């Protein structure tokens, strides 16, 4: 199944989802899907994904040094949105952007399900 179809399915099953980005280790979007992009547009969605990857990498490095284990998910909360990110493998990662008022628990479950499907494909 194409990556875009997996991302689309994740968004359609997560109430309040705005967009999802599948990125490589360089922070470049492999694929993305947006239900609506607010004022940020596709390029803004790509940029959010890239920065989430930078933050995930740094958190992983610090957690490794402290012996805390690997982070499962990183969530950034903004005035109008939340950005949820998780690692896949070999430097690839996944980012989901949702409305600030969306149910984060449901979004996290959809993020993990999407992660599992992408892992089977890459």
N, C-alpha and C positions, 0 to 999 in steps of 0.2 A: 504494500500500500504506500503511495507517495506520502512524503512527510507532511505536505500541506493538508492532506485529507485527515491525518492524525491530529494535527493542530486544530483544524476546523471542528472536528468531532469533540475535542476537549473543550473548546470554547462554547460550543452549542449546549454542552451538558453542565456548564458552570454559570449559574445565574449571575449577572453583573460583570461577566468577562468582557474585556475590551480587546485584548490581543495577546498572541503568543508568538514567541520567537525561539527557534532552534538555532544555536550558534556554535561555531567551531572555537578552537583554542586561541585563535587570533581575535576573537570578538566579532567576526564577520557572520552575518546571518546566512545560514544554510537555507532556511525557509522561514516564512512567517505567515500568519493568518490574523486578520483583524476583523472583528464584527463591526467595530466602529473605532475610529482612531482619535476621537475628540479633536483637540486642536493640534495634536502632536504630529499627525500624519505618519506614514510608513517609515520615514527617515527618523522621526523621533522615537518610534517604537524600536527601531534598530539600535539607536543610541542608548536608550534605556537598557536594552539587552546587553550591550557591550559593557556598560558601566556596572551592571549587576554582576557580570563575569569577573570584572576587576575586583569587586568587593568579595565575591565568593572565593577567589584565589587567595586574597589576603587573609580572609577568615580561616581558610583551610591551613595556610602556613602557620598562623598564630596558634590555632587549635592543635596542630601537630606538635609544635614546640612545647606546648603546655601539657601534652598528653591527654587532651580531652576527647580525642577521636575525631572522626570526620563529620563535619556539619551535614545535616540532612537537608535543611532548607534555610534560605535566607529571605526574610521579608522586610521590605522597606515600606514605610507608611507615609504617604503624603497627604496634603490637604484634600485632594480630589481622587486619589487612586492609591492602590497598594500594588507593589511589584514583588512577586514571589519567584524565587529562583532555586534551581537545584542542579547538581552535577549529573552528567550521564556517565561517560567514560572517555578516557584518553583526551581530556581537555574539552570535550563537548559539554554543553549545558543547555538548559531549558529555562525560559522565563515566561511567566504568565502575568499579565496586567489586568487588574480588576477594579471596579468602582470601589471607592473607599467604604461605602456602606454594604458591599457584598459580603456574603457569608464566607469568611476566611477558611473555616473548616471544610466546607464543600469544595472551595477552590483548591485547597491543599490536596484533598483526595483526588480531584481531577488532574492536578499537576503530577501526582505520583503515578496515576494510571497512564497518563500520556507519556511519562518518563519510561515506564515499563514497556509500552508499545514501541517507542523509539529505540530503546535498547535492543529489542528483537530485530529491528530493521537495520541497525548500523553495525 
